[in-house]
Amino acid sequence: MEVLQNIVNALVLGSSYVMIAVGLTLVYGILKILHIAHAGIYAFGALFAVYLCELGLPLVFAIVLSLIFSSLLGAFIYKGFYKHVLDRGRIVPLVMSVGLFATLEDLYRLIWGPYKRPFDAYIGLPDVMSPTLYLSSKGVLMLIVTAVVIVLLYLLLMRTKLGKSLRACSNDLSLAGAFGINTDRSVTFAFLIGSSLAALGGILVGLYDNTVYPTMGSVPSYKAFVVVVLGGFGSIKGAVLASYILALVETFVVYYFGFLLPRDAIAFLTMILLLMFKPEGLFGKVRR
């Protein structure tokens, strides 16, 4: 029953992709820019939570405070940087985002040091064990939190006034503003929500791996990009489904073919093949 174990492993891996990819998709859906610095917030969330735990705060309070500060960091990046260059095309914000990401990583090294730090916290959930399956308590936590986040995000986008304004801005930012929607406020909320999700993803991965470090956002930054492409640029539903599809592909290719290709290379090969035959992504629409 190794197939079942691989499916569970893929679900946990896909859940880690969901957190950072959904926030990135939320920002891209409105501004149509690739927010690479999003991965820096992913790392900040984990590093700051560990720092607060080392100060003696309970894990729950450390996570809540980390999410708050991470969301504020995301809003600051929008207000302080992106907002001033949005009228200069997509290349300028992209280059700025890469620079911000590199700057954040260096700041983390200066503040918390360049070395890996343990994040060994008591979760309070049981491990799931059977003769054919094992799922650690931290894996259980990741699956539960991801499921709750997906449901809450759906309710936010589909059942609230804020969600309607975010969807309107995603369809056409200028037209939404012409109809009286405060687009600047909507974009700010998109950064607040997306940044908190990225930070939560970093915290969950840090707990799962029992390790956090300043450059932990480097791999997720381009994995999230792959997910955004696979899911259809700007599609939240597509980002969620693509996260799990990518995780399943990576897990089973490695299982059946070994490490013929690195796991990350598999992700990019999948993206290249999709762009060749379905450039709008699995669940997106062609934007002309």
N, C-alpha and C positions, 0 to 999 in steps of 0.2 A: 504493500500500500504506500510505496514511496511517492506515487503520484499525488495522493491526498496531502502528504506532508509538503510537497513542492507547491501545491495550490495555496496552502496556508501561508507558507513562506512568501509567496508572491503577493498575497493579500496584505501582509504586513509591509512588504517593500512598497507596494502600490500606495498604501496609506501614507507612507512618508513622502511620496511624490505628490499626492493630492494636496497636502497642506501648502507647499510652496508654489505649486503650479496654479492652484485656484486663485491665490492672491495675485500672482503675476498676470493671469488671464483677466482678472477683474480690472486691473490697471490698463492692460493693453486694449481691452474691449472699449474703453472710453477714450484714451489718449492716442491709441495706435502707436505706442512707442514700447520698446523692449526695456523694461526696468531692471537692468542687470544688478543694480545696487540692492534690489530686493533680497538677493542672497546674502548680502551683508547684514541685513536685518534678521535673517534666519540665524546667522551665527551670533548676533548680539543677544537675541532672546535666550539662547542656551547659555552663553557666557555670563550674562547678567543674572540669570536664575541661579547658576552655580555660585556666583559671588555672594548673592543674598543668602543662600543656604550656608555658606561658609561663615557668614556673619551671625548665624544662629537663628534665622527666620525659618519657620515651618515651611515645608515644601509648597503647600497650597498658596500661602501668602507670597512666597518667592515667585511662583509662577504668575500669579495675578499681577504683581507689581512689574514683572518683566514684560508681560503683555501690554500693560499700560504704557510703559516707557518705550517699548518697541513701536507701538502704534503712533506715538508722538514723534518718534524719530522718522517714521515714514511720512507723516504729514509735514515735518520740517523739510525733508528732502524735496517734497513737491513745492511747498511755499517758497523755500529759499533758493531752489535751483531750477527745477523743470518749468515752473510757471513762467519764468522770464525768457525761455527760449522755445516755447511751443510754436511760435509763429515763424521759426527758422527751418522748418522741415523736420524730418525724422532723424537725420544723421547727427545733428548737433545734440539732441537729448540722448541719443544712444552713446555717443562718445563721452558725453558728460557722465552718463551712468557708469560706464566702465571705469572712468577716473574716480568716481565716488566709491565704487566697490573696492578698488585698490587702496584708496585712502582709508576706508573703514577697516580693512584688514590690518593695515599698518598701525592704526590707532589701537586696535585690540591687542596687538603685540606689545605696544608700549605700555598699555594699562594693565593687562593680565599676563604678560609674558608670552613667549613663543611656544611654550610646551603644552602638551596635552594635560588636561586636568580631569580627574575622575568625577563622575556624577552618579554616585552610588546612593540612591535614595530608596527608602522603603515605600512600596506602592500600596500594599494592603490588599492586593488581589491574588488569587491562587493561580498556580501554574495549571495548565491543562495537559494532562498526561494520559496516554493510553498505549497499548502495545504497538499501535501504528501511527501515533501522532504525538507531537510535543509542541506546546506553545507556552512560552514563558509569561509570567505575570505582566511584564512590560510590553510584550506583544499583544496581550489581551487589552491592556490599557490603550495602546495605539489604535487597535481596531474599534474599540468602544468610542474613544474620543473622536476619531475620524467620522464614524457614523453619525454621532451627535452633531458635529460641525456641518456635515452635508445637509442634514435635515434642517438645522437652524438657518443655514445660508439660503436654502430653498424657500423657507417661510419668509425670510427677510426680503428676498428678491421678488417674490410673487404675491405677498400678502400685506406689504407695508407701503406707505407713501414714499419712504426713502428708496425702497426697492424699485418702485415704478420710475422714480426720477433717475436712478442708476441705469435702468434698462433703456429709458428714453435717451439718455446721454450716450449710451453705447451704440444706439442705432444712428444717431446724428447729433453730435454735440452742438453744432451751430443752430440747428433747427430746434433743439430742446431749449436753448437759451432764448430763441425768438418767441417761444410759447410761454415764457415766464418762469422757466425752471432756473433756479440758482445753480448754474453749472459749476462754479468754483466751489461751492459748498459740497456738491455731489462728488466732485473729483477728490476733495479733501477726505470725505467719508470713505471713498473707495480706497485711498491710501491708508486710512486708519484701520479699516477692516482687513485689507490685504496684508498689511504689515503685522497685525496681530496674529493672523493665520500663519504667516511665515515664521514668526517667533515661536508659536506653539509647535510648529513642525520641527524647528530646531531643538526645542526642549524635549519633545518626545523621542527624537532620534538620539539626542544626547543621553537620555535615560536608558534607551534600548541598548545603545552601544557602551554605556558607562564611560563615555569619553566626550569631552568638548575641547575645541582648540580654535585659534583665530581664523584659520583658513578652511574651516569645515563647510563653508558655503560655496567653495569653488566648484566641486562636482555637482551639487544640486543646482547651481546657476545654469549650467548648460543642459542638465537633465530636464529642468523645468522648461527650458526653451524647446527641447524636443517634444515634450508633452503638449505645449501650446500649439506647435505645428501639427502634431498628430490629431489633436482634438478639434482643430478648426479654429483659426485665429479669433479669439474673443469669446469662444463658447465655453461657458462654465460647465455645462453638462458634458461637453466633449472633453474638457480637461480632466474631469473625474474619471470618465470611462477610459480615456487614453492612458491615464496613470496606471490603472490596473491592467490594461492590455499590454503596455510596455513592460510592466513588472512580470507578467506571465510569460511573455516572449523571452525576456532575459533569463528568467529562472529555468525554463524548460530547454532553451538552447544550451545553456551551461550544463544542465543535467544530462542531456542526450549526447552532446558533442564535446563536453569538457571545456577547457579553457582554450579552445582553438582560436577564439577571438576574445579579447577582454570584454567584460560585461558592458562597459561604457561604449565600446566600439559597436556592439550589437545595437545599442540604442540609436546611434547615429546612422548605422546601416539601414535600420528600419525607417528612420525619417527620410533618408535619401530615396529609398524605394517608393515610399508613399508620395513624395514630392514629384517623382517621375510620372506616376500614374494617376494620382489624385491630389493635385496641388492645393486644393481648398481644404484638405484635411479630412478626417473620417466623418466629422459631424458639422463641418462648416459650410458656408456658402461662398462662392467665388465673389470676391470684391473687385469691382471694376472702377 
